[in-house]
Amino acid sequence: MELSNQMKKYRAEAGLSQDALAERIYVSRQTVSNWETGKNYPDINSLLRMSEVFGITVDTLLKGDVEEMKTIVREEDQREFVKASRIYSVLLIVMIVTPVPLVKLWKWTGFGIWLCLAAATIAEALIVEKKKKALNIQTYREIVTYLEGGSLTPTEAAVEKGKRPYQKLLLAIGCGLITLGIAIIFIAIWN
């Protein structure tokens, strides 16, 4: 994290030793040393006192840490999105491939198992859609750019936003065709 470097920098600019800073913010010199070496972090009261001593805002003092935390949160969001997407993909493939064998082997019990699988797939799809909405990524290009760690320019983002309704329509048609195919296979099996 950058807080230790920020503290050293502003302490040096203020012309203060660790002892002098420690006295002004009511902590020991060892505590200041531990903060500057990154062994631990100051509490909010110490941060407020330091910002007053250095003549800067707490935000300025923490700026490097805030940027690093944004990166960590973004990477965590990406991992969660990728995990949810993979689970959904596996469930969708299994849901498409298994109805015929399940019904052929176990008749109505197999159909019940398949319905449970379909419910789980739909639940995971809703989770993925919720994450996409929270991250404001809907189109293929937006998702790929997000996963690569980049961002679209405002013009590219506007173009992609315009594509969203068409991609949703194509997705709905594709799902309808898959459902029709599964229904035809079920009818053929039962007859």
JOKA-V420557 format. One record per residue. NEAR is the number of other C-alpha atoms within 8 Angstrom. Layout:
BEGIN
near=(NEAR/NEAR)
END
This chain:
BEGIN
near=(7/9/13/11/8/11/10/9/8/9/13/9/7/7/6/10/8/10/9/8/12/13/10/8/9/6/8/9/11/6/9/12/9/11/12/12/7/10/7/6/7/8/6/6/7/9/10/9/10/9/12/9/8/9/6/9/8/9/6/7/12/11/10/11/10/8/8/9/8/8/8/8/8/8/8/8/8/10/8/8/11/8/8/11/9/8/9/12/8/8/11/9/8/8/12/8/7/9/13/10/7/13/12/9/7/9/9/7/8/13/12/8/9/12/8/8/10/9/8/9/12/8/8/11/9/8/9/12/8/8/9/11/9/7/6/6/10/9/11/6/7/12/10/8/11/11/8/6/6/7/6/9/6/6/7/8/10/8/8/11/8/7/9/10/7/7/9/8/8/8/8/8/8/8/8/8/8/8/8/8/8/10/8/8/9/10/8/7/8/5/4)
END
